[in-house]
């Protein structure tokens, strides 16, 4: 009986994998071009926003109570 239980685990895993692949590769309705362009513009605008105040870009370092620079400003310096 325990051998059947050990065989059931990979069988269930394969069935779940097949179901996930079927769900992930399902056909989706077409996307409206205007909606997708608006979403892209909002996405770009979110990354382009800068606060202008470098002190707001600092993240508190919890280890020693010091502040460290965020990753966003690391590339700018």
PQR file with spaces between the fields and no chain letter, atoms N, CA, C, O and H, PARSE charges and radii, in Angstrom:
ATOM       1  N    UNK     1       0.815   -1.200    0.000 -0.4000 1.5000
ATOM       2  CA   UNK     1       0.000    0.000    0.000 -0.0000 2.0000
ATOM       3  C    UNK     1       0.858    1.263    0.000  0.5500 1.7000
ATOM       4  O    UNK     1       0.518    2.241   -0.665 -0.5500 1.4000
ATOM       5  N    UNK     2       1.975    1.250    0.745 -0.4000 1.5000
ATOM       6  CA   UNK     2       2.823    2.440    0.778 -0.0000 2.0000
ATOM       7  C    UNK     2       3.468    2.694   -0.581  0.5500 1.7000
ATOM       8  O    UNK     2       3.753    3.840   -0.927 -0.5500 1.4000
ATOM       9  H    UNK     2       2.251    0.455    1.286  0.4000 1.0000
ATOM      10  N    UNK     3       3.700    1.628   -1.357 -0.4000 1.5000
ATOM      11  CA   UNK     3       4.266    1.816   -2.698 -0.0000 2.0000
ATOM      12  C    UNK     3       3.275    2.556   -3.587  0.5500 1.7000
ATOM      13  O    UNK     3       3.672    3.391   -4.400 -0.5500 1.4000
ATOM      14  H    UNK     3       3.469    0.696   -1.076  0.4000 1.0000
ATOM      15  N    UNK     4       2.006    2.261   -3.439 -0.4000 1.5000
ATOM      16  CA   UNK     4       0.994    2.966   -4.225 -0.0000 2.0000
ATOM      17  C    UNK     4       0.910    4.435   -3.823  0.5500 1.7000
ATOM      18  O    UNK     4       0.686    5.307   -4.663 -0.5500 1.4000
ATOM      19  H    UNK     4       1.683    1.583   -2.778  0.4000 1.0000
ATOM      20  N    UNK     5       1.088    4.696   -2.542 -0.4000 1.5000
ATOM      21  CA   UNK     5       1.082    6.080   -2.087 -0.0000 2.0000
ATOM      22  C    UNK     5       2.255    6.846   -2.687  0.5500 1.7000
ATOM      23  O    UNK     5       2.088    7.983   -3.130 -0.5500 1.4000
ATOM      24  H    UNK     5       1.270    3.988   -1.860  0.4000 1.0000
ATOM      25  N    UNK     6       3.435    6.241   -2.707 -0.4000 1.5000
ATOM      26  CA   UNK     6       4.602    6.897   -3.291 -0.0000 2.0000
ATOM      27  C    UNK     6       4.442    7.075   -4.794  0.5500 1.7000
ATOM      28  O    UNK     6       4.994    8.018   -5.362 -0.5500 1.4000
ATOM      29  H    UNK     6       3.571    5.318   -2.348  0.4000 1.0000
ATOM      30  N    UNK     7       3.710    6.202   -5.438 -0.4000 1.5000
ATOM      31  CA   UNK     7       3.457    6.345   -6.871 -0.0000 2.0000
ATOM      32  C    UNK     7       2.414    7.435   -7.121  0.5500 1.7000
ATOM      33  O    UNK     7       2.447    8.095   -8.160 -0.5500 1.4000
ATOM      34  H    UNK     7       3.262    5.437   -4.977  0.4000 1.0000
ATOM      35  N    UNK     8       1.503    7.626   -6.193 -0.4000 1.5000
ATOM      36  CA   UNK     8       0.448    8.618   -6.369 -0.0000 2.0000
ATOM      37  C    UNK     8       0.995   10.040   -6.337  0.5500 1.7000
ATOM      38  O    UNK     8       0.450   10.920   -7.004 -0.5500 1.4000
ATOM      39  H    UNK     8       1.476    7.090   -5.349  0.4000 1.0000
ATOM      40  N    UNK     9       2.046   10.282   -5.588 -0.4000 1.5000
ATOM      41  CA   UNK     9       2.599   11.640   -5.474 -0.0000 2.0000
ATOM      42  C    UNK     9       3.071   12.168   -6.827  0.5500 1.7000
ATOM      43  O    UNK     9       2.660   13.263   -7.211 -0.5500 1.4000
ATOM      44  H    UNK     9       2.489    9.567   -5.046  0.4000 1.0000
ATOM      45  N    UNK    10       3.920   11.439   -7.574 -0.4000 1.5000
ATOM      46  CA   UNK    10       4.318   11.978   -8.885 -0.0000 2.0000
ATOM      47  C    UNK    10       3.171   12.032   -9.886  0.5500 1.7000
ATOM      48  O    UNK    10       3.148   12.913  -10.746 -0.5500 1.4000
ATOM      49  H    UNK    10       4.254   10.550   -7.261  0.4000 1.0000
ATOM      50  N    UNK    11       2.225   11.113   -9.791 -0.4000 1.5000
ATOM      51  CA   UNK    11       1.085   11.137  -10.714 -0.0000 2.0000
ATOM      52  C    UNK    11       0.253   12.398  -10.479  0.5500 1.7000
ATOM      53  O    UNK    11      -0.151   13.061  -11.435 -0.5500 1.4000
ATOM      54  H    UNK    11       2.243   10.398   -9.092  0.4000 1.0000
ATOM      55  N    UNK    12       0.001   12.724   -9.240 -0.4000 1.5000
ATOM      56  CA   UNK    12      -0.746   13.944   -8.924 -0.0000 2.0000
ATOM      57  C    UNK    12       0.045   15.178   -9.361  0.5500 1.7000
ATOM      58  O    UNK    12      -0.538   16.134   -9.872 -0.5500 1.4000
ATOM      59  H    UNK    12       0.329   12.186   -8.464  0.4000 1.0000
ATOM      60  N    UNK    13       1.351   15.165   -9.168 -0.4000 1.5000
ATOM      61  CA   UNK    13       2.178   16.302   -9.588 -0.0000 2.0000
ATOM      62  C    UNK    13       2.123   16.485  -11.103  0.5500 1.7000
ATOM      63  O    UNK    13       2.049   17.616  -11.584 -0.5500 1.4000
ATOM      64  H    UNK    13       1.824   14.388   -8.753  0.4000 1.0000
ATOM      65  N    UNK    14       2.158   15.405  -11.848 -0.4000 1.5000
ATOM      66  CA   UNK    14       2.083   15.489  -13.313 -0.0000 2.0000
ATOM      67  C    UNK    14       0.713   16.014  -13.734  0.5500 1.7000
ATOM      68  O    UNK    14       0.619   16.856  -14.627 -0.5500 1.4000
ATOM      69  H    UNK    14       2.218   14.486  -11.457  0.4000 1.0000
ATOM      70  N    UNK    15      -0.336   15.528  -13.102 -0.4000 1.5000
ATOM      71  CA   UNK    15      -1.671   16.019  -13.449 -0.0000 2.0000
ATOM      72  C    UNK    15      -1.818   17.513  -13.157  0.5500 1.7000
ATOM      73  O    UNK    15      -2.401   18.247  -13.955 -0.5500 1.4000
ATOM      74  H    UNK    15      -0.260   14.845  -12.377  0.4000 1.0000
ATOM      75  N    UNK    16      -1.294   17.961  -12.025 -0.4000 1.5000
ATOM      76  CA   UNK    16      -1.343   19.396  -11.716 -0.0000 2.0000
ATOM      77  C    UNK    16      -0.522   20.202  -12.715  0.5500 1.7000
ATOM      78  O    UNK    16      -0.924   21.296  -13.109 -0.5500 1.4000
ATOM      79  H    UNK    16      -0.820   17.364  -11.377  0.4000 1.0000
ATOM      80  N    UNK    17       0.624   19.668  -13.127 -0.4000 1.5000
ATOM      81  CA   UNK    17       1.452   20.369  -14.115 -0.0000 2.0000
ATOM      82  C    UNK    17       0.732   20.470  -15.454  0.5500 1.7000
ATOM      83  O    UNK    17       0.788   21.511  -16.109 -0.5500 1.4000
ATOM      84  H    UNK    17       0.951   18.778  -12.807  0.4000 1.0000
ATOM      85  N    UNK    18       0.063   19.409  -15.864 -0.4000 1.5000
ATOM      86  CA   UNK    18      -0.680   19.434  -17.131 -0.0000 2.0000
ATOM      87  C    UNK    18      -1.814   20.447  -17.058  0.5500 1.7000
ATOM      88  O    UNK    18      -2.042   21.193  -18.010 -0.5500 1.4000
ATOM      89  H    UNK    18       0.018   18.563  -15.332  0.4000 1.0000
ATOM      90  N    UNK    19      -2.525   20.478  -15.938 -0.4000 1.5000
ATOM      91  CA   UNK    19      -3.600   21.464  -15.780 -0.0000 2.0000
ATOM      92  C    UNK    19      -3.069   22.886  -15.807  0.5500 1.7000
ATOM      93  O    UNK    19      -3.688   23.768  -16.403 -0.5500 1.4000
ATOM      94  H    UNK    19      -2.341   19.872  -15.165  0.4000 1.0000
ATOM      95  N    UNK    20      -1.925   23.119  -15.165 -0.4000 1.5000
ATOM      96  CA   UNK    20      -1.345   24.464  -15.167 -0.0000 2.0000
ATOM      97  C    UNK    20      -0.928   24.879  -16.570  0.5500 1.7000
ATOM      98  O    UNK    20      -1.143   26.026  -16.963 -0.5500 1.4000
ATOM      99  H    UNK    20      -1.423   22.403  -14.681  0.4000 1.0000
ATOM     100  N    UNK    21      -0.332   23.962  -17.335 -0.4000 1.5000
ATOM     101  CA   UNK    21       0.088   24.284  -18.705 -0.0000 2.0000
ATOM     102  C    UNK    21      -1.132   24.586  -19.563  0.5500 1.7000
ATOM     103  O    UNK    21      -1.109   25.506  -20.380 -0.5500 1.4000
ATOM     104  H    UNK    21      -0.157   23.030  -17.016  0.4000 1.0000
ATOM     105  N    UNK    22      -2.188   23.819  -19.382 -0.4000 1.5000
ATOM     106  CA   UNK    22      -3.406   24.094  -20.149 -0.0000 2.0000
ATOM     107  C    UNK    22      -3.967   25.471  -19.806  0.5500 1.7000
ATOM     108  O    UNK    22      -4.436   26.190  -20.688 -0.5500 1.4000
ATOM     109  H    UNK    22      -2.207   23.071  -18.719  0.4000 1.0000
ATOM     110  N    UNK    23      -3.919   25.838  -18.525 -0.4000 1.5000
ATOM     111  CA   UNK    23      -4.433   27.147  -18.113 -0.0000 2.0000
ATOM     112  C    UNK    23      -3.521   28.274  -18.615  0.5500 1.7000
ATOM     113  O    UNK    23      -4.007   29.314  -19.059 -0.5500 1.4000
ATOM     114  H    UNK    23      -3.537   25.254  -17.808  0.4000 1.0000
ATOM     115  N    UNK    24      -2.212   28.069  -18.546 -0.4000 1.5000
ATOM     116  CA   UNK    24      -1.271   29.121  -18.930 -0.0000 2.0000
ATOM     117  C    UNK    24      -1.270   29.373  -20.434  0.5500 1.7000
ATOM     118  O    UNK    24      -0.981   30.486  -20.873 -0.5500 1.4000
ATOM     119  H    UNK    24      -1.817   27.224  -18.186  0.4000 1.0000
ATOM     120  N    UNK    25      -1.584   28.364  -21.220 -0.4000 1.5000
ATOM     121  CA   UNK    25      -1.537   28.514  -22.683 -0.0000 2.0000
ATOM     122  C    UNK    25      -2.928   28.680  -23.289  0.5500 1.7000
ATOM     123  O    UNK    25      -3.092   28.503  -24.496 -0.5500 1.4000
ATOM     124  H    UNK    25      -1.818   27.460  -20.864  0.4000 1.0000
ATOM     125  N    UNK    26      -3.916   29.010  -22.491 -0.4000 1.5000
ATOM     126  CA   UNK    26      -5.276   29.182  -23.010 -0.0000 2.0000
ATOM     127  C    UNK    26      -5.323   30.387  -23.941  0.5500 1.7000
ATOM     128  O    UNK    26      -4.508   31.303  -23.835 -0.5500 1.4000
ATOM     129  H    UNK    26      -3.782   29.153  -21.511  0.4000 1.0000
ATOM     130  N    UNK    27      -6.274   30.370  -24.836 -0.4000 1.5000
ATOM     131  CA   UNK    27      -6.432   31.510  -25.740 -0.0000 2.0000
ATOM     132  C    UNK    27      -7.120   32.631  -24.975  0.5500 1.7000
ATOM     133  O    UNK    27      -8.075   32.406  -24.232 -0.5500 1.4000
ATOM     134  H    UNK    27      -6.937   29.626  -24.922  0.4000 1.0000
ATOM     135  N    UNK    28      -6.629   33.805  -25.169 -0.4000 1.5000
ATOM     136  CA   UNK    28      -7.170   34.976  -24.483 -0.0000 2.0000
ATOM     137  C    UNK    28      -7.815   35.899  -25.501  0.5500 1.7000
ATOM     138  O    UNK    28      -7.452   35.883  -26.678 -0.5500 1.4000
ATOM     139  H    UNK    28      -5.853   33.988  -25.773  0.4000 1.0000
ATOM     140  N    UNK    29      -8.766   36.698  -25.054 -0.4000 1.5000
ATOM     141  CA   UNK    29      -9.407   37.624  -25.999 -0.0000 2.0000
ATOM     142  C    UNK    29      -8.407   38.682  -26.467  0.5500 1.7000
ATOM     143  O    UNK    29      -7.457   39.006  -25.754 -0.5500 1.4000
ATOM     144  H    UNK    29      -9.061   36.711  -24.099  0.4000 1.0000
ATOM     145  N    UNK    30      -8.626   39.213  -27.657 -0.4000 1.5000
ATOM     146  CA   UNK    30      -7.701   40.237  -28.153 -0.0000 2.0000
ATOM     147  C    UNK    30      -7.716   41.481  -27.275  0.5500 1.7000
ATOM     148  O    UNK    30      -8.741   41.842  -26.698 -0.5500 1.4000
ATOM     149  H    UNK    30      -9.397   38.951  -28.236  0.4000 1.0000
ATOM     150  N    UNK    31      -6.566   42.121  -27.189 -0.4000 1.5000
ATOM     151  CA   UNK    31      -6.412   43.321  -26.373 -0.0000 2.0000
ATOM     152  C    UNK    31      -6.611   44.544  -27.258  0.5500 1.7000
ATOM     153  O    UNK    31      -6.087   44.611  -28.370 -0.5500 1.4000
ATOM     154  H    UNK    31      -5.734   41.827  -27.658  0.4000 1.0000
ATOM     155  N    UNK    32      -7.365   45.500  -26.757 -0.4000 1.5000
ATOM     156  CA   UNK    32      -7.569   46.743  -27.489 -0.0000 2.0000
ATOM     157  C    UNK    32      -6.253   47.522  -27.513  0.5500 1.7000
ATOM     158  O    UNK    32      -5.605   47.675  -26.478 -0.5500 1.4000
ATOM     159  H    UNK    32      -7.790   45.446  -25.854  0.4000 1.0000
ATOM     160  N    UNK    33      -5.859   48.010  -28.679 -0.4000 1.5000
ATOM     161  CA   UNK    33      -4.579   48.695  -28.844 -0.0000 2.0000
ATOM     162  C    UNK    33      -4.508   49.948  -27.974  0.5500 1.7000
ATOM     163  O    UNK    33      -3.471   50.226  -27.373 -0.5500 1.4000
ATOM     164  H    UNK    33      -6.386   47.886  -29.520  0.4000 1.0000
ATOM     165  N    UNK    34      -5.587   50.694  -27.903 -0.4000 1.5000
ATOM     166  CA   UNK    34      -5.575   51.939  -27.130 -0.0000 2.0000
ATOM     167  C    UNK    34      -5.414   51.668  -25.642  0.5500 1.7000
ATOM     168  O    UNK    34      -4.704   52.397  -24.949 -0.5500 1.4000
ATOM     169  H    UNK    34      -6.430   50.468  -28.392  0.4000 1.0000
ATOM     170  N    UNK    35      -6.074   50.616  -25.144 -0.4000 1.5000
ATOM     171  CA   UNK    35      -5.942   50.278  -23.727 -0.0000 2.0000
ATOM     172  C    UNK    35      -4.517   49.854  -23.396  0.5500 1.7000
ATOM     173  O    UNK    35      -3.970   50.245  -22.364 -0.5500 1.4000
ATOM     174  H    UNK    35      -6.651   50.024  -25.707  0.4000 1.0000
ATOM     175  N    UNK    36      -3.916   49.051  -24.274 -0.4000 1.5000
ATOM     176  CA   UNK    36      -2.565   48.586  -23.981 -0.0000 2.0000
ATOM     177  C    UNK    36      -1.557   49.733  -24.052  0.5500 1.7000
ATOM     178  O    UNK    36      -0.591   49.745  -23.289 -0.5500 1.4000
ATOM     179  H    UNK    36      -4.360   48.733  -25.112  0.4000 1.0000
ATOM     180  N    UNK    37      -1.763   50.691  -24.948 -0.4000 1.5000
ATOM     181  CA   UNK    37      -0.859   51.846  -25.016 -0.0000 2.0000
ATOM     182  C    UNK    37      -1.008   52.733  -23.790  0.5500 1.7000
ATOM     183  O    UNK    37      -0.021   53.271  -23.289 -0.5500 1.4000
ATOM     184  H    UNK    37      -2.547   50.681  -25.567  0.4000 1.0000
ATOM     185  N    UNK    38      -2.234   52.890  -23.304 -0.4000 1.5000
ATOM     186  CA   UNK    38      -2.448   53.680  -22.091 -0.0000 2.0000
ATOM     187  C    UNK    38      -1.788   53.009  -20.886  0.5500 1.7000
ATOM     188  O    UNK    38      -1.181   53.684  -20.055 -0.5500 1.4000
ATOM     189  H    UNK    38      -3.036   52.453  -23.711  0.4000 1.0000
ATOM     190  N    UNK    39      -1.906   51.682  -20.788 -0.4000 1.5000
ATOM     191  CA   UNK    39      -1.267   50.970  -19.685 -0.0000 2.0000
ATOM     192  C    UNK    39       0.246   51.111  -19.748  0.5500 1.7000
ATOM     193  O    UNK    39       0.897   51.257  -18.713 -0.5500 1.4000
ATOM     194  H    UNK    39      -2.400   51.134  -21.463  0.4000 1.0000
ATOM     195  N    UNK    40       0.814   51.068  -20.951 -0.4000 1.5000
ATOM     196  CA   UNK    40       2.263   51.217  -21.107 -0.0000 2.0000
ATOM     197  C    UNK    40       2.714   52.617  -20.707  0.5500 1.7000
ATOM     198  O    UNK    40       3.755   52.773  -20.067 -0.5500 1.4000
ATOM     199  H    UNK    40       0.285   50.949  -21.791  0.4000 1.0000
ATOM     200  N    UNK    41       1.950   53.624  -21.073 -0.4000 1.5000
ATOM     201  CA   UNK    41       2.290   54.995  -20.707 -0.0000 2.0000
ATOM     202  C    UNK    41       2.227   55.198  -19.189  0.5500 1.7000
ATOM     203  O    UNK    41       3.081   55.873  -18.615 -0.5500 1.4000
ATOM     204  H    UNK    41       1.105   53.497  -21.592  0.4000 1.0000
ATOM     205  N    UNK    42       1.216   54.614  -18.546 -0.4000 1.5000
ATOM     206  CA   UNK    42       1.135   54.714  -17.083 -0.0000 2.0000
ATOM     207  C    UNK    42       2.312   54.001  -16.431  0.5500 1.7000
ATOM     208  O    UNK    42       2.848   54.479  -15.431 -0.5500 1.4000
ATOM     209  H    UNK    42       0.522   54.066  -19.013  0.4000 1.0000
ATOM     210  N    UNK    43       2.715   52.868  -16.983 -0.4000 1.5000
ATOM     211  CA   UNK    43       3.857   52.127  -16.458 -0.0000 2.0000
ATOM     212  C    UNK    43       5.139   52.942  -16.587  0.5500 1.7000
ATOM     213  O    UNK    43       5.927   53.020  -15.645 -0.5500 1.4000
ATOM     214  H    UNK    43       2.279   52.480  -17.795  0.4000 1.0000
ATOM     215  N    UNK    44       5.348   53.551  -17.757 -0.4000 1.5000
ATOM     216  CA   UNK    44       6.539   54.379  -17.959 -0.0000 2.0000
ATOM     217  C    UNK    44       6.527   55.593  -17.044  0.5500 1.7000
ATOM     218  O    UNK    44       7.565   55.969  -16.498 -0.5500 1.4000
ATOM     219  H    UNK    44       4.708   53.488  -18.523  0.4000 1.0000
ATOM     220  N    UNK    45       5.359   56.211  -16.870 -0.4000 1.5000
ATOM     221  CA   UNK    45       5.259   57.397  -16.024 -0.0000 2.0000
ATOM     222  C    UNK    45       5.587   57.070  -14.572  0.5500 1.7000
ATOM     223  O    UNK    45       6.155   57.898  -13.860 -0.5500 1.4000
ATOM     224  H    UNK    45       4.516   55.906  -17.313  0.4000 1.0000
ATOM     225  N    UNK    46       5.232   55.869  -14.132 -0.4000 1.5000
ATOM     226  CA   UNK    46       5.534   55.476  -12.749 -0.0000 2.0000
ATOM     227  C    UNK    46       7.031   55.369  -12.532  0.5500 1.7000
ATOM     228  O    UNK    46       7.515   55.687  -11.446 -0.5500 1.4000
ATOM     229  H    UNK    46       4.771   55.196  -14.711  0.4000 1.0000
ATOM     230  N    UNK    47       7.775   54.931  -13.532 -0.4000 1.5000
ATOM     231  CA   UNK    47       9.220   54.835  -13.396 -0.0000 2.0000
ATOM     232  C    UNK    47       9.921   56.167  -13.612  0.5500 1.7000
ATOM     233  O    UNK    47      11.018   56.383  -13.097 -0.5500 1.4000
ATOM     234  H    UNK    47       7.381   54.673  -14.415  0.4000 1.0000
ATOM     235  N    UNK    48       9.303   57.052  -14.364 -0.4000 1.5000
ATOM     236  CA   UNK    48       9.921   58.342  -14.654 -0.0000 2.0000
ATOM     237  C    UNK    48       9.756   59.343  -13.521  0.5500 1.7000
ATOM     238  O    UNK    48      10.486   60.332  -13.453 -0.5500 1.4000
ATOM     239  H    UNK    48       8.412   56.877  -14.783  0.4000 1.0000
ATOM     240  N    UNK    49       8.801   59.092  -12.630 -0.4000 1.5000
ATOM     241  CA   UNK    49       8.566   60.028  -11.525 -0.0000 2.0000
ATOM     242  C    UNK    49       9.762   60.074  -10.586  0.5500 1.7000
ATOM     243  O    UNK    49      10.271   59.036  -10.162 -0.5500 1.4000
ATOM     244  H    UNK    49       8.208   58.289  -12.685  0.4000 1.0000
ATOM     245  N    UNK    50      10.195   61.251  -10.273 -0.4000 1.5000
ATOM     246  CA   UNK    50      11.259   61.465   -9.285 -0.0000 2.0000
ATOM     247  C    UNK    50      10.745   62.462   -8.267  0.5500 1.7000
ATOM     248  O    UNK    50      10.003   63.383   -8.608 -0.5500 1.4000
ATOM     249  H    UNK    50       9.782   62.094  -10.618  0.4000 1.0000
ATOM     250  N    UNK    51      11.138   62.281   -7.024 -0.4000 1.5000
ATOM     251  CA   UNK    51      10.631   63.175   -5.987 -0.0000 2.0000
ATOM     252  C    UNK    51      11.315   64.532   -6.031  0.5500 1.7000
ATOM     253  O    UNK    51      10.712   65.530   -5.638 -0.5500 1.4000
ATOM     254  H    UNK    51      11.741   61.533   -6.747  0.4000 1.0000
ATOM     255  N    UNK    52      12.556   64.597   -6.497 -0.4000 1.5000
ATOM     256  CA   UNK    52      13.283   65.851   -6.527 -0.0000 2.0000
ATOM     257  C    UNK    52      14.016   66.120   -5.231  0.5500 1.7000
ATOM     258  O    UNK    52      14.991   66.872   -5.229 -0.5500 1.4000
ATOM     259  H    UNK    52      13.047   63.786   -6.816  0.4000 1.0000
ATOM     260  N    UNK    53      13.586   65.539   -4.143 -0.4000 1.5000
ATOM     261  CA   UNK    53      14.226   65.706   -2.841 -0.0000 2.0000
ATOM     262  C    UNK    53      15.001   64.429   -2.519  0.5500 1.7000
ATOM     263  O    UNK    53      14.387   63.399   -2.243 -0.5500 1.4000
ATOM     264  H    UNK    53      12.794   64.928   -4.145  0.4000 1.0000
ATOM     265  N    UNK    54      16.352   64.473   -2.549 -0.4000 1.5000
ATOM     266  CA   UNK    54      17.123   63.249   -2.322 -0.0000 2.0000
ATOM     267  C    UNK    54      16.927   62.650   -0.937  0.5500 1.7000
ATOM     268  O    UNK    54      17.149   61.453   -0.755 -0.5500 1.4000
ATOM     269  H    UNK    54      16.851   65.310   -2.773  0.4000 1.0000
ATOM     270  N    UNK    55      16.515   63.451    0.049 -0.4000 1.5000
ATOM     271  CA   UNK    55      16.318   62.893    1.385 -0.0000 2.0000
ATOM     272  C    UNK    55      15.121   61.942    1.423  0.5500 1.7000
ATOM     273  O    UNK    55      15.071   61.052    2.272 -0.5500 1.4000
ATOM     274  H    UNK    55      16.334   64.424   -0.099  0.4000 1.0000
ATOM     275  N    UNK    56      14.163   62.117    0.518 -0.4000 1.5000
ATOM     276  CA   UNK    56      13.023   61.219    0.454 -0.0000 2.0000
ATOM     277  C    UNK    56      13.391   59.888   -0.182  0.5500 1.7000
ATOM     278  O    UNK    56      12.666   58.905   -0.029 -0.5500 1.4000
ATOM     279  H    UNK    56      14.204   62.840   -0.172  0.4000 1.0000
ATOM     280  N    UNK    57      14.507   59.849   -0.893 -0.4000 1.5000
ATOM     281  CA   UNK    57      14.936   58.619   -1.543 -0.0000 2.0000
ATOM     282  C    UNK    57      15.756   57.734   -0.621  0.5500 1.7000
ATOM     283  O    UNK    57      16.194   56.659   -1.030 -0.5500 1.4000
ATOM     284  H    UNK    57      15.096   60.647   -1.018  0.4000 1.0000
ATOM     285  N    UNK    58      15.969   58.158    0.596 -0.4000 1.5000
ATOM     286  CA   UNK    58      16.750   57.348    1.530 -0.0000 2.0000
ATOM     287  C    UNK    58      15.854   56.339    2.241  0.5500 1.7000
ATOM     288  O    UNK    58      14.701   56.619    2.568 -0.5500 1.4000
ATOM     289  H    UNK    58      15.614   59.032    0.928  0.4000 1.0000
ATOM     290  N    UNK    59      16.413   55.178    2.464 -0.4000 1.5000
ATOM     291  CA   UNK    59      15.697   54.093    3.131 -0.0000 2.0000
ATOM     292  C    UNK    59      16.395   53.843    4.458  0.5500 1.7000
ATOM     293  O    UNK    59      17.619   53.718    4.482 -0.5500 1.4000
ATOM     294  H    UNK    59      17.349   54.951    2.198  0.4000 1.0000
ATOM     295  N    UNK    60      15.653   53.764    5.577 -0.4000 1.5000
ATOM     296  CA   UNK    60      16.326   53.532    6.857 -0.0000 2.0000
ATOM     297  C    UNK    60      16.977   52.150    6.894  0.5500 1.7000
ATOM     298  O    UNK    60      16.381   51.159    6.472 -0.5500 1.4000
ATOM     299  H    UNK    60      14.658   53.866    5.558  0.4000 1.0000
ATOM     300  N    UNK    61      18.194   52.099    7.401 -0.4000 1.5000
ATOM     301  CA   UNK    61      18.913   50.839    7.549 -0.0000 2.0000
ATOM     302  C    UNK    61      18.586   50.299    8.932  0.5500 1.7000
ATOM     303  O    UNK    61      18.997   50.886    9.934 -0.5500 1.4000
ATOM     304  H    UNK    61      18.678   52.904    7.744  0.4000 1.0000
ATOM     305  N    UNK    62      17.870   49.215    9.004 -0.4000 1.5000
ATOM     306  CA   UNK    62      17.386   48.696   10.279 -0.0000 2.0000
ATOM     307  C    UNK    62      18.495   48.055   11.105  0.5500 1.7000
ATOM     308  O    UNK    62      18.333   47.872   12.311 -0.5500 1.4000
ATOM     309  H    UNK    62      17.537   48.739    8.190  0.4000 1.0000
ATOM     310  N    UNK    63      19.607   47.715   10.484 -0.4000 1.5000
ATOM     311  CA   UNK    63      20.662   47.036   11.227 -0.0000 2.0000
ATOM     312  C    UNK    63      21.327   47.956   12.234  0.5500 1.7000
ATOM     313  O    UNK    63      21.545   47.557   13.379 -0.5500 1.4000
ATOM     314  H    UNK    63      19.738   47.864    9.504  0.4000 1.0000
ATOM     315  N    UNK    64      21.652   49.167   11.839 -0.4000 1.5000
ATOM     316  CA   UNK    64      22.405   50.054   12.724 -0.0000 2.0000
ATOM     317  C    UNK    64      21.717   51.393   12.935  0.5500 1.7000
ATOM     318  O    UNK    64      22.293   52.291   13.550 -0.5500 1.4000
ATOM     319  H    UNK    64      21.475   49.491   10.910  0.4000 1.0000
ATOM     320  N    UNK    65      20.493   51.544   12.436 -0.4000 1.5000
ATOM     321  CA   UNK    65      19.797   52.804   12.605 -0.0000 2.0000
ATOM     322  C    UNK    65      20.290   53.883   11.656  0.5500 1.7000
ATOM     323  O    UNK    65      19.920   55.049   11.795 -0.5500 1.4000
ATOM     324  H    UNK    65      20.025   50.815   11.936  0.4000 1.0000
ATOM     325  N    UNK    66      21.127   53.501   10.686 -0.4000 1.5000
ATOM     326  CA   UNK    66      21.622   54.482    9.724 -0.0000 2.0000
ATOM     327  C    UNK    66      20.728   54.483    8.494  0.5500 1.7000
ATOM     328  O    UNK    66      19.931   53.568    8.290 -0.5500 1.4000
ATOM     329  H    UNK    66      21.428   52.554   10.574  0.4000 1.0000
ATOM     330  N    UNK    67      20.868   55.505    7.691 -0.4000 1.5000
ATOM     331  CA   UNK    67      20.147   55.551    6.428 -0.0000 2.0000
ATOM     332  C    UNK    67      21.079   55.100    5.329  0.5500 1.7000
ATOM     333  O    UNK    67      22.282   55.359    5.358 -0.5500 1.4000
ATOM     334  H    UNK    67      21.516   56.248    7.856  0.4000 1.0000
ATOM     335  N    UNK    68      20.494   54.419    4.354 -0.4000 1.5000
ATOM     336  CA   UNK    68      21.287   54.018    3.195 -0.0000 2.0000
ATOM     337  C    UNK    68      20.557   54.492    1.949  0.5500 1.7000
ATOM     338  O    UNK    68      19.354   54.750    1.969 -0.5500 1.4000
ATOM     339  H    UNK    68      19.517   54.209    4.329  0.4000 1.0000
ATOM     340  N    UNK    69      21.302   54.599    0.884 -0.4000 1.5000
ATOM     341  CA   UNK    69      20.701   55.056   -0.360 -0.0000 2.0000
ATOM     342  C    UNK    69      19.886   53.935   -0.979  0.5500 1.7000
ATOM     343  O    UNK    69      20.267   52.767   -0.911 -0.5500 1.4000
ATOM     344  H    UNK    69      22.280   54.391    0.867  0.4000 1.0000
ATOM     345  N    UNK    70      18.774   54.294   -1.578 -0.4000 1.5000
ATOM     346  CA   UNK    70      17.952   53.290   -2.245 -0.0000 2.0000
ATOM     347  C    UNK    70      18.617   52.898   -3.557  0.5500 1.7000
ATOM     348  O    UNK    70      19.517   53.593   -4.029 -0.5500 1.4000
ATOM     349  H    UNK    70      18.464   55.243   -1.634  0.4000 1.0000
ATOM     350  N    UNK    71      18.184   51.800   -4.146 -0.4000 1.5000
ATOM     351  CA   UNK    71      18.758   51.323   -5.408 -0.0000 2.0000
ATOM     352  C    UNK    71      18.505   52.291   -6.546  0.5500 1.7000
ATOM     353  O    UNK    71      19.266   52.324   -7.513 -0.5500 1.4000
ATOM     354  H    UNK    71      17.453   51.236   -3.763  0.4000 1.0000
ATOM     355  N    UNK    72      17.463   53.068   -6.446 -0.4000 1.5000
ATOM     356  CA   UNK    72      17.135   53.994   -7.535 -0.0000 2.0000
ATOM     357  C    UNK    72      18.221   55.052   -7.672  0.5500 1.7000
ATOM     358  O    UNK    72      18.568   55.429   -8.791 -0.5500 1.4000
ATOM     359  H    UNK    72      16.844   53.042   -5.661  0.4000 1.0000
ATOM     360  N    UNK    73      18.761   55.537   -6.571 -0.4000 1.5000
ATOM     361  CA   UNK    73      19.772   56.573   -6.635 -0.0000 2.0000
ATOM     362  C    UNK    73      21.180   56.016   -6.808  0.5500 1.7000
ATOM     363  O    UNK    73      22.098   56.764   -7.146 -0.5500 1.4000
ATOM     364  H    UNK    73      18.479   55.231   -5.661  0.4000 1.0000
ATOM     365  N    UNK    74      21.366   54.738   -6.586 -0.4000 1.5000
ATOM     366  CA   UNK    74      22.689   54.160   -6.687 -0.0000 2.0000
ATOM     367  C    UNK    74      23.245   54.300   -8.103  0.5500 1.7000
ATOM     368  O    UNK    74      24.439   54.535   -8.286 -0.5500 1.4000
ATOM     369  H    UNK    74      20.620   54.131   -6.312  0.4000 1.0000
ATOM     370  N    UNK    75      22.364   54.152   -9.113 -0.4000 1.5000
ATOM     371  CA   UNK    75      22.804   54.265  -10.504 -0.0000 2.0000
ATOM     372  C    UNK    75      23.017   55.721  -10.904  0.5500 1.7000
ATOM     373  O    UNK    75      23.818   56.002  -11.795 -0.5500 1.4000
ATOM     374  H    UNK    75      21.394   53.961   -8.964  0.4000 1.0000
ATOM     375  N    UNK    76      22.323   56.639  -10.268 -0.4000 1.5000
ATOM     376  CA   UNK    76      22.418   58.049  -10.629 -0.0000 2.0000
ATOM     377  C    UNK    76      23.714   58.682  -10.122  0.5500 1.7000
ATOM     378  O    UNK    76      24.178   59.668  -10.694 -0.5500 1.4000
ATOM     379  H    UNK    76      21.673   56.411   -9.543  0.4000 1.0000
ATOM     380  N    UNK    77      24.294   58.141   -9.080 -0.4000 1.5000
ATOM     381  CA   UNK    77      25.483   58.750   -8.485 -0.0000 2.0000
ATOM     382  C    UNK    77      26.737   58.326   -9.213  0.5500 1.7000
ATOM     383  O    UNK    77      27.835   58.745   -8.847 -0.5500 1.4000
ATOM     384  H    UNK    77      23.918   57.340   -8.615  0.4000 1.0000
